Amino acid sequence: MHVALGLAVALGAFVQGSIGFGIAVVAAPFIVVWAPDLMPVAMLVASLAVPVVQLVHGPREIAWRPLTWAIIGRVLFTPVGVWVVAAFSVHVIAGLVGVLLLLTVAVSLTRVRIHATAGNAFASGAVAGISATAASIGGPFFALVLQHETPVRVRSTLSWFFVIGSAISLAGLAIGGRVDSASLRAGLLWIPFAVAGYAAAGPARRLLSSGRLRIAVLAFCTVAGTFVIIRAIAA
């Protein structure tokens, strides 16, 4: 079972290596169905590998101002995410995250243009503080704020957001007594799968221009949000 879920993590890492996020959006629904007790800790541990590799080996061009505001939002709202984990089932949490994803995409497709302002970045970080801590899915919200940036800037900024944010979420869950040894072991087991998936995404990164990246981000968020909602309803 852990190996099968590791393949889902590898697929998610491939997507994240291509468009800048996606490892948890792809893999989390499979974990929710087959091993819900491992969520969200195992996914948070495994997902740390990809942004670390990106920052060490990939090109770096950081949008520091929106990143700073997004991190502030995530820090302030992570305790809410810890409370959500204790108060609701993982299926309910996943369904709510799916609805938020679709609503965010819908706003992006209207005449209201989402840009990387301080307010938008803070709001995306606040939502991520709740959703990433509760369901390990937080990247899409900040990615939508960055959708008009260059591909390198999107991937680099998201990588820092994931490293810092995942550490914050794991610390909050640990303080709340929601971290167990089985989840930690599973997350560590999936790290090689995550690294392999990221490495395989090299050719895809070279094919994505700014326009194609924005289309890929919006399309992937739509598919992922729909899938998460369907799985939550069917559970």
C-alpha positions in Angstrom: 0.0 0.0 0.0 2.8 2.5 0.9 4.5 1.8 -2.4 1.3 2.4 -4.4 0.7 5.6 -2.6 4.4 6.5 -3.2 3.6 6.3 -7.0 0.8 8.8 -6.5 3.3 11.0 -4.7 5.8 10.6 -7.6 3.0 11.7 -10.0 2.2 14.7 -7.9 5.9 15.6 -7.7 6.0 15.4 -11.5 3.2 17.9 -11.7 4.8 20.2 -9.1 8.1 20.1 -10.9 6.3 21.2 -14.1 4.0 24.0 -12.9 5.3 24.8 -9.4 2.8 23.0 -7.2 0.6 19.9 -7.2 2.2 17.1 -5.2 -0.4 17.3 -2.5 -3.3 18.0 -4.8 -2.6 14.9 -6.8 -1.5 12.5 -4.0 -3.7 13.6 -1.1 -7.0 12.3 -2.5 -5.5 8.8 -2.9 -4.2 8.9 0.7 -7.6 10.1 1.9 -9.2 7.1 0.3 -6.7 4.4 1.1 -4.9 5.6 4.3 -6.8 8.5 5.8 -5.0 8.0 9.2 -1.8 9.2 7.5 -3.2 12.6 6.6 -2.1 15.3 6.7 1.3 14.6 8.4 2.7 12.0 5.9 1.8 14.2 2.9 3.4 17.3 4.5 6.6 15.4 5.3 6.9 13.9 1.7 6.0 17.2 0.0 9.0 19.0 1.7 11.4 17.2 -0.6 10.4 18.8 -3.9 10.8 22.5 -2.9 14.1 21.7 -1.2 15.5 20.1 -4.3 14.1 23.0 -6.4 15.8 25.6 -4.2 19.1 23.7 -4.1 19.4 22.8 -7.8 17.0 24.9 -9.7 17.1 28.6 -10.8 15.9 31.0 -8.1 14.0 34.2 -8.7 11.9 35.1 -5.6 8.9 37.5 -5.4 9.8 38.4 -1.8 7.0 40.9 -1.1 4.1 38.6 -1.8 5.9 35.7 -0.3 6.4 37.6 3.0 2.7 38.5 3.2 1.6 35.0 2.3 3.9 33.6 5.1 2.4 36.0 7.6 -1.1 34.9 6.7 -0.1 31.3 7.0 1.5 31.7 10.4 -1.6 33.5 11.8 -4.1 31.0 10.5 -2.3 27.7 11.0 -3.8 27.3 14.5 -7.2 27.4 12.8 -6.1 24.5 10.6 -5.0 22.5 13.6 -8.5 23.1 15.1 -10.1 22.0 11.9 -8.1 18.7 12.0 -9.4 18.0 15.5 -13.0 19.0 14.7 -13.9 17.6 11.3 -13.3 14.4 9.3 -10.7 14.3 6.6 -13.4 13.8 3.9 -15.2 16.9 5.0 -12.0 18.9 5.0 -11.1 17.6 1.5 -14.5 18.6 0.2 -14.2 22.2 1.6 -10.7 22.5 0.0 -12.1 21.4 -3.3 -14.9 24.0 -3.2 -12.4 26.8 -2.3 -10.2 25.7 -5.3 -13.1 26.0 -7.7 -14.2 29.4 -6.3 -10.7 30.8 -6.6 -10.4 29.6 -10.2 -13.8 31.1 -11.0 -12.7 34.5 -9.8 -9.5 34.2 -11.9 -11.5 33.7 -15.0 -13.7 36.8 -14.5 -12.7 40.3 -15.4 -11.4 40.7 -11.8 -7.7 40.1 -12.3 -5.8 38.5 -9.4 -2.4 40.0 -9.0 0.4 39.5 -6.4 -0.6 42.4 -4.1 0.0 42.3 -0.4 -3.7 41.8 0.4 -4.1 38.9 -2.1 -0.9 37.3 -0.9 -2.0 37.6 2.7 -5.4 36.1 2.0 -4.0 33.2 0.0 -1.5 32.5 2.9 -4.4 32.6 5.4 -6.4 30.1 3.4 -3.3 27.9 2.9 -2.6 28.1 6.7 -6.0 26.4 7.2 -6.2 24.1 4.2 -2.5 23.0 4.1 -2.5 22.2 7.8 -5.9 20.4 7.6 -5.5 18.7 4.2 -1.9 19.3 3.1 -3.2 21.3 0.2 -2.3 25.0 0.2 -0.2 25.7 -2.9 -2.9 26.3 -5.4 -4.2 29.4 -3.6 -0.9 31.2 -3.6 -0.1 29.9 -7.1 -3.2 31.6 -8.4 -2.0 34.9 -6.9 1.3 34.4 -8.7 -0.3 33.3 -12.0 0.9 36.4 -14.0 4.5 36.0 -12.9 7.2 34.3 -15.0 7.5 30.5 -14.7 10.8 30.6 -12.9 9.5 33.2 -10.4 6.4 31.2 -9.7 8.3 28.0 -9.0 11.0 29.6 -6.9 8.6 31.7 -4.8 6.3 28.7 -4.3 9.3 26.6 -3.2 10.1 28.9 -0.4 6.4 29.1 0.5 6.2 25.3 0.7 9.4 24.9 2.8 8.5 27.5 5.4 4.7 26.8 5.3 5.0 23.0 5.7 7.4 23.4 8.6 4.9 25.8 10.2 2.0 23.3 9.7 4.0 20.4 11.0 5.0 22.4 14.1 1.4 23.4 14.7 0.2 19.8 14.3 3.0 18.6 16.7 2.0 21.1 19.3 -1.6 20.1 18.9 -0.7 16.4 19.4 -1.7 15.4 15.9 1.7 13.9 14.7 2.3 10.2 15.1 5.2 7.9 14.2 3.4 5.9 11.6 2.6 9.1 9.6 6.2 10.3 9.9 7.6 6.9 8.7 5.2 6.9 5.7 6.2 10.4 4.8 9.9 9.6 4.9 9.3 6.5 2.8 7.7 8.6 0.1 10.5 11.2 -0.2 12.5 9.1 -2.8 9.3 8.9 -4.9 8.9 12.7 -4.7 12.5 13.3 -5.8 12.1 10.9 -8.7 8.9 12.5 -9.9 10.5 16.0 -9.7 13.5 14.8 -11.7 11.3 13.4 -14.4 9.6 16.8 -14.9 12.7 18.5 -16.4 11.5 18.3 -20.0 8.0 19.6 -19.1 9.5 22.7 -17.3 11.3 23.7 -20.5 8.1 23.6 -22.6 6.0 25.9 -20.3 6.0 29.6 -21.3 4.3 32.2 -19.0 1.0 31.9 -21.0 1.1 28.1 -21.0 1.9 28.0 -17.3 -1.1 30.2 -16.4 -3.4 27.9 -18.4 -1.9 24.8 -16.8 -2.3 26.3 -13.3 -6.0 27.1 -13.8 -6.8 23.9 -15.6 -5.0 21.8 -13.0 -6.8 23.6 -10.1 -10.1 23.0 -11.8 -9.6 19.3 -12.3 -8.1 18.8 -8.9 -10.9 20.7 -7.1 -13.6 18.7 -9.0 -11.9 15.4 -8.2 -11.4 16.2 -4.5 -15.1 17.2 -4.2 -16.3 14.0 -6.0 -14.1 11.8 -3.7 -15.4 13.6 -0.6 -19.0 13.1 -1.6 -18.4 9.4 -2.5 -16.6 8.6 0.7 
